[in-house]
Amino acid sequence: MKILGVSHPIPTEYAERIYDDGKTVFVSKSYLGKVSPGDKFIIYESHGAKAYTGWADILSIGKQKTSTITRKYGNKLMVTTEEFQEYAKGKPEMNIIEFENFQKFNKPVVPKRFVTVAGKYIYEDEFKTIVKNKD
């Protein structure tokens, strides 16, 4: 089955920075690299909605040196510099997903399976369910 996207859990307060402040760079400790530019980055709100709440097109995904991330992405990061430094403490590399064309769903879509802290791939069947239920 084909992978069409990737989802990572994002606390509501950070997800709102994507919705309201136009942040376009997600950072995490876990790397799910079987997606490519053009695939979907699907927001799973881990508090509040506990559902997929929007998606965007992946521009780039990959591990990057922790020391260069805030300098490279700055204000595009969905976390502040202080939050990033605390989160990335002791990690030489972090996963970065840069995205564009974010679209918030009209209706949150609750996944059949829980999205773990490591995130998960979105395969064709679940992708179709999201498409069918997001409006």
Secondary structure by P-SEA (a helix, b strand, c coil): ccccbbbbbbcaaaaaaaaccccccccccccccccccccccccccccccccccbbbbbccccccccccccccccccccccaaaaaaaaccccbbbbbbccbbbbbcbbbbbcccccccbbbbcaaaaaaaaaccc
